[in-house]
Amino acid sequence: MKSDVDVLVIGAGIQGAGIAQAAAAAGYSVRVLEKTGVASATSSRSSKLIHGGLRYLETGQLGLVRECLRERDILLRIAPQLVRRVAFHIPIYRHSRRSAWKIRAGLALYAVLNGVQRSSWFSSLPRRQWAELDGLNTIDLDAVFRYYDAQTDDVALTLAVMRSAQRLGAELVCPGEFLGARRTAGDYRVQYRAGNVEMECAAATLVNAAGPWGNEVLARIHPRLEPPAVELVQGAHLVLAGSLQQGIYYTEADDGRAVFVMPWHGQTLIGTTETVYHGDPAQAQALDAEEKYLLRTFQQYFPQRPAQVRDRFAGLRVLPRTSTAAFDRPRETLYMTDAARDTRLVGIYGGKLTSYRAAALKALDVIRPVLPRRAARADTALLELND
């Protein structure tokens, strides 16, 4: 059985759901193949944050921060039931590697990149309010800054984006396992398994949004393409008993990395780590060393709070393969294509939960020249997302 489609998307995490929505909104016919379930892997194991990425200012990623701040504000507007503004606190101690003046300068730049809106203002909390901060350790505490970003349920957000894509006409095949594809003169001939039935279709373009499985998908496409130089970096999280009342805390681990401590469904979520991962992406799990690292950081900042672990999970980031530490690597979305001209395949590697919509529009622009003319149905910056 054969059927033609303008855009065939492989993977229904947040990146796959985003490109499906963007392509359907632009008027194209879309089919999404998802082997397991929408948001069943990486997109369910994030830090649940919708933010500009304050720490990316340290590595000079100003463009990424500006883009994420813009996308954060769009999501706050179109998905108020799914994305909510929340207070972030940055405690500065005498032993902190980042001084109060450096954090103040970073927050000022963060506000400027956000257009100096009222919502981008930050403040330094007076000492009389420190006792209200969820039992935060005040020994040798010099300052506490408060600013605002946002939090979401990553699974609920991904499901909402996919439902939006489907309302615009996108077709979701789940379970739908991608088996292979071969490029012809004017399209890709794609083989996939829908349930127990093997199918074939002609797709004008392919989008590889398989996340950690991206290079595995690429190996099934002919003619063979050189995979991008990326590696998987694991981020572990712990869920602890008890919840915070005053918002999210941006703490500094003993190695200088940022660790978030945040309320999550009546409990406390701590994350994350950055450990290079080798093996089956489906088997990623928090390591004992990562659990100890996160608990040590939590107990340093909240020594009076219970540290009873209720759950643990690990997600995988796709980052450029470099000799630098994972914490310092660029976090921009990477794109790979099958040809400089007549491009019919685009692979989306990495990217942020916050900027999924912008990443989808960029990916769509890559393949748009070979797609037929269609009448646009909607603007994804205006489409309301519901839980």
C-alpha positions in Angstrom: 0.0 0.0 0.0 1.4 3.4 -1.0 0.3 6.9 0.0 2.1 10.2 -0.7 2.9 12.8 1.9 4.7 16.1 1.8 6.6 15.8 5.1 7.3 12.5 7.0 8.6 13.0 10.5 10.4 10.3 12.4 10.0 10.6 16.2 7.3 12.2 18.3 9.2 13.9 21.1 8.9 17.6 21.4 11.1 18.3 18.3 9.0 15.8 16.2 5.8 17.2 17.5 7.0 20.7 16.8 7.9 20.1 13.2 4.7 18.2 12.6 2.7 21.2 13.9 4.8 23.7 11.9 4.5 21.8 8.7 0.8 21.2 9.1 0.2 24.8 10.0 2.0 25.8 6.8 -0.5 23.7 4.8 1.6 20.6 4.1 0.4 17.0 4.5 2.3 15.4 7.4 2.8 11.9 8.7 4.6 11.2 12.0 6.1 7.8 12.8 6.5 7.1 16.5 7.7 3.7 17.6 6.7 3.8 21.3 4.6 6.8 22.3 4.5 10.6 22.2 7.0 12.0 24.6 7.9 8.5 25.8 11.7 9.1 26.0 13.8 12.2 26.2 10.9 14.6 26.2 9.6 13.1 29.4 12.9 13.3 31.2 13.8 16.9 31.0 14.3 19.4 33.8 10.7 20.7 33.1 11.9 24.3 32.6 10.9 26.8 30.0 13.6 29.4 30.3 16.1 31.6 28.5 19.1 29.8 29.9 20.8 32.3 32.2 23.9 30.1 32.5 24.4 30.2 28.7 25.5 33.8 29.1 28.8 32.5 30.6 29.7 30.8 27.4 28.6 33.7 25.2 25.5 32.1 23.7 23.6 35.3 23.5 21.6 34.4 20.4 20.4 31.2 22.0 19.4 33.1 25.2 17.5 35.7 23.2 15.7 33.1 21.2 14.7 31.1 24.2 13.4 34.2 26.0 11.3 35.0 23.0 9.9 31.5 22.8 9.3 31.4 26.6 7.1 34.5 26.3 5.2 33.0 23.4 4.6 29.8 25.3 3.4 31.8 28.4 0.9 33.5 26.1 -0.4 30.5 24.0 -0.2 27.8 26.7 -1.1 29.4 30.1 -2.5 26.1 31.4 0.8 24.3 30.6 3.5 26.9 31.2 3.5 29.0 34.3 5.8 31.8 35.4 7.7 30.9 38.6 10.2 32.6 40.8 13.9 31.5 40.6 16.3 32.2 43.5 20.1 32.4 43.2 21.8 32.2 46.6 25.4 33.6 46.8 27.7 32.5 49.6 31.2 33.6 50.6 32.5 30.4 49.0 30.5 30.7 45.7 32.5 30.8 42.5 30.2 33.4 41.0 30.2 36.6 43.0 27.1 38.7 43.6 28.3 41.4 41.2 28.7 38.8 38.4 25.3 37.4 39.0 23.8 40.9 39.1 25.5 41.7 35.8 24.2 38.5 34.3 20.7 39.1 35.4 20.9 42.7 34.0 22.0 41.3 30.6 19.3 38.7 30.8 16.7 41.5 31.3 18.2 43.5 28.4 18.0 40.4 26.0 14.4 40.1 27.0 13.6 43.6 26.0 13.6 45.0 29.6 10.0 44.0 30.1 8.5 44.3 33.6 8.5 40.5 33.8 12.2 40.5 33.3 13.0 42.6 36.3 15.0 41.0 39.1 15.7 41.9 42.7 18.0 41.2 45.7 16.0 39.9 48.6 16.5 41.6 52.0 17.9 39.5 54.8 14.6 39.6 56.6 13.1 37.4 53.9 15.8 34.8 53.9 14.1 32.7 56.6 11.1 32.3 54.3 13.1 30.5 51.6 12.2 26.8 52.2 14.9 26.2 54.8 17.7 27.5 52.6 21.0 27.4 54.4 21.9 30.9 55.5 25.3 30.3 57.0 27.8 32.5 55.1 25.0 33.6 52.8 25.8 37.0 51.3 22.9 37.6 48.9 19.9 36.1 47.3 18.6 37.2 43.9 15.1 36.6 42.6 14.1 36.6 38.9 11.3 34.9 36.9 11.3 32.2 34.3 8.8 29.4 33.7 8.1 25.7 34.4 6.0 23.1 32.5 5.0 19.5 32.4 7.2 18.3 29.5 4.9 15.4 28.6 1.7 17.4 28.7 3.3 20.1 26.5 4.5 17.6 23.9 1.1 15.9 23.8 -0.6 19.3 23.4 1.7 20.2 20.5 1.0 16.9 18.8 -2.7 17.3 19.3 -2.5 20.7 17.7 -0.6 19.2 14.7 -3.3 16.6 14.4 -6.1 19.2 14.4 -4.3 20.8 11.5 -4.3 17.6 9.6 -1.1 15.8 10.6 -1.4 12.0 10.9 0.2 10.2 13.8 1.2 6.5 13.3 1.9 5.0 16.7 3.2 2.4 17.0 5.0 3.3 13.8 8.5 2.0 13.4 10.8 3.5 10.7 12.5 0.6 8.8 14.3 2.5 6.0 14.2 4.9 3.2 15.8 5.4 -0.2 16.1 8.7 -2.0 14.9 8.8 -5.6 15.0 11.6 -8.1 12.0 13.4 -6.5 11.2 11.9 -3.1 12.1 9.3 -0.5 10.6 5.8 -0.6 9.9 5.0 3.0 9.3 1.6 4.6 7.8 1.5 8.0 5.8 -0.9 10.3 2.4 0.2 11.5 1.5 -2.2 14.2 2.3 -5.5 12.6 1.9 -4.4 9.0 4.7 -3.3 6.9 3.9 -0.2 4.8 5.5 1.9 2.1 4.9 5.6 1.2 6.5 8.2 -1.0 7.5 11.2 1.0 8.6 14.5 -0.6 10.8 15.2 2.4 12.0 13.5 5.6 12.6 15.0 9.0 14.8 12.9 11.4 13.6 13.9 14.8 14.6 10.7 16.6 16.6 12.5 19.3 19.2 10.1 20.8 18.3 7.6 18.1 19.0 10.1 15.3 22.2 8.4 14.0 20.5 5.0 14.1 17.7 6.3 11.9 20.3 7.9 9.6 22.0 4.6 9.1 18.8 3.2 7.6 18.6 5.9 4.9 20.2 5.4 1.4 22.3 6.6 -0.1 24.3 6.6 3.2 25.1 9.9 4.8 27.9 10.9 7.1 26.5 11.2 10.6 27.2 14.5 12.5 29.9 14.4 15.2 27.7 14.3 18.2 27.6 12.3 21.4 25.0 11.5 24.1 25.2 13.3 27.5 23.1 12.0 30.3 21.3 14.3 32.7 20.1 12.6 35.9 17.3 13.8 38.1 16.0 12.8 41.6 12.5 13.3 43.0 12.4 13.8 46.7 9.7 13.7 49.3 8.3 17.1 50.3 7.7 20.2 48.3 9.1 23.7 48.1 6.8 26.7 48.5 8.8 29.7 47.3 9.8 28.6 43.8 12.9 27.2 42.2 16.5 27.5 43.4 19.5 27.8 41.1 22.3 26.3 43.2 26.0 25.8 42.6 27.5 22.3 43.0 30.9 21.8 44.4 32.4 21.6 40.8 30.7 24.9 39.8 27.9 23.4 37.8 24.4 24.7 38.1 21.9 22.3 39.8 18.2 23.2 40.0 16.1 22.4 43.0 12.4 22.9 42.3 8.8 22.0 43.3 7.3 19.2 41.2 3.8 17.8 41.6 3.9 18.1 45.4 7.5 16.8 45.6 11.0 18.2 45.0 12.9 17.7 41.7 16.7 18.0 41.6 18.7 18.1 38.4 20.8 17.7 36.6 24.1 16.0 35.8 26.2 15.8 32.6 27.7 12.3 32.0 28.8 11.1 28.6 26.6 8.1 27.8 27.4 5.0 25.6 24.9 2.3 24.9 21.3 1.9 24.2 19.4 5.2 24.7 16.4 3.2 26.1 18.5 2.0 29.0 19.7 5.3 30.3 19.2 5.6 34.1 20.6 7.6 37.0 24.0 6.3 38.2 24.8 5.9 41.9 27.5 8.6 41.5 25.0 11.0 40.0 22.6 10.4 42.8 25.2 11.1 45.4 26.3 14.2 43.6 22.8 15.6 43.5 22.0 14.7 47.1 25.2 16.2 48.3 24.3 19.5 46.5 20.8 19.4 47.9 21.9 18.8 51.5 24.4 21.6 51.3 21.8 24.1 50.5 18.8 22.6 52.4 20.4 20.7 55.3 17.1 20.7 57.4 14.9 19.2 54.6 14.3 15.5 54.2 16.3 13.8 51.4 14.2 10.8 50.9 14.4 9.7 47.2 11.1 8.8 45.8 12.1 8.4 42.1 15.0 8.9 39.8 15.3 9.3 36.0 17.8 10.2 33.3 17.4 11.9 30.0 19.9 12.1 27.1 21.0 15.3 25.4 22.6 15.2 21.9 25.6 17.6 22.0 28.5 18.3 19.7 31.4 16.0 20.2 34.2 18.2 21.5 37.1 17.9 23.9 35.5 20.4 26.3 33.3 19.5 29.3 29.7 18.9 28.5 28.6 21.8 30.7 30.5 24.3 28.4 29.4 22.9 25.1 27.0 24.9 22.8 23.3 24.1 23.2 22.0 25.4 19.9 20.0 23.0 17.8 22.1 21.2 15.2 20.8 20.5 11.7 22.1 18.1 9.1 20.9 17.6 5.5 21.2 15.2 2.7 22.4 17.8 0.1 23.3 21.4 -0.2 20.8 21.8 -3.0 17.5 20.0 -3.6 17.5 19.2 0.2 14.9 16.6 1.0 16.1 15.4 4.4 16.8 17.4 7.5 17.9 16.0 10.8 17.3 17.8 14.1 19.9 17.1 16.7 19.7 18.4 20.3 17.9 21.6 21.0 16.0 22.9 24.0 12.5 22.2 25.2 11.9 25.9 25.3 12.8 26.6 21.7 11.2 23.6 20.0 8.9 25.9 18.0 11.7 28.0 16.6 13.7 24.9 15.8 10.8 23.5 13.9 10.4 26.6 11.8 14.1 26.6 10.9 13.9 22.9 9.9 10.9 23.6 7.8 12.7 26.4 6.0 15.5 24.0 5.0 13.1 21.7 3.1 10.5 24.2 2.0 12.1 24.9 -1.4 11.4 21.4 -2.6 7.8 21.3 -1.2 4.8 22.1 -3.3 3.0 25.4 -2.8 0.3 25.2 -0.1 -2.0 27.6 1.6 -1.0 28.2 5.2 -3.5 27.2 7.8 -2.2 28.9 10.9 0.6 30.6 12.7 2.1 28.5 15.5 3.0 31.6 17.5 -0.8 32.2 17.8 -2.2 28.7 18.2 -3.4 28.1 21.7 -2.2 24.9 23.3 -4.4 23.1 25.9 -3.7 20.4 28.4 
